Amino acid sequence: MAAVTARSRASGHRPPTLDQVAELAGVGRGTVSRVINGSAQVSPQARAAVESAIAELGYVPNRAARTLVTQRTDSIALVVFESGERFFAEPFFGRIVQSISTGLVERGLQMVLMIAQAPHERQRLEGYLTRQHVDGALLLSLHGDDQLPTQLEHRGVATVRAGRPTGVSSCCYVDADNRGGARDAVTCLRNQGRQRIATITGALDLAAGLARLAGYQDVAGPGTVAHGDFSEESGAAAMTRLLDEDPALDAVFAASDAMAAGAMRVLRERGRRVPEDVAVIGFDDSVIARHTDPPLTSVNQPIEQMGQEMVRLLLSKIDGVEPAPAEVVLSTSLVLRRSA
């Protein structure tokens, strides 16, 4: 009878209320409130009853009222410090954003995606990232020794970044073992008997770019280096410079799959066979690696796991629990295909 009464009250033009959810679930109003606010102080049976009643009635919590009670917005900012062009062009960003979005949705949180590269975009961003708008921030592709994570923490905004800082500042971050992955790639080329191994670096104001160059130099010494910015165009331009400087080179490690694809295009235009004349290895193990000709040997970094770990660390911080460790570095692996 209670279910019929609750459903009848919920019918008509008025949306269902918290009291109607409580009546249908057979619990008190306070229990419903605790379930909605994510409290752990609710029995599994009561939680199931409340969630069933919410679904049956189509109850939608009043977000403004909930925010007043919990002092939370249930919103997380995901900020990418790159141009929109690069964000949409590089597979890395799509994969990690999808992983982060899935992790937040599973916890009933909404993601606010922000892309900021130009100074006016950065200024607007810094004004927005406050506790009044978001509970925390996940930061992708920070360049140089950017102090934004420290500034946000001082404002009370929990922060986790992808990639270790390039300077001495300490912060909570998730990264792949970029140096180890690059070292494995160049060691593979060396073990194949390649003697003149060059590298195309990524942007060196990013931690990943610096670490992948360091991994190359761990094996090859100073080596032959051409600078790129992770894009396919920069990989093609760098490969052109490398061939002009050292026509006899027999292997290239590129710090991204996109740059490796650009390099392979130039090698083909110059009449060099891959891998017979020049072996090529990339980094990311993205969809690009499976569609080059020949398919690209590449370093796999666990991008989906990186996104999951970023969400886990951030939610711990929001709940007032300092994660230990606060720096997570995930292993990489070399995926062998026909380019090397």
Helices and strands as residue ranges (DSSP letters): H 2-10, H 18-25, H 29-36, H 44-57, H 63-70, E 75-80, H 84-89, H 91-106, E 110-115, H 119-128, E 136-140, H 148-154, E 158-162, E 173-176, H 178-191, E 197-201, H 207-220, E 224-227, H 232-245, E 251-254, H 257-269, E 279-284, G 287-290, E 297-300, H 303-318, E 327-330, E 333-335
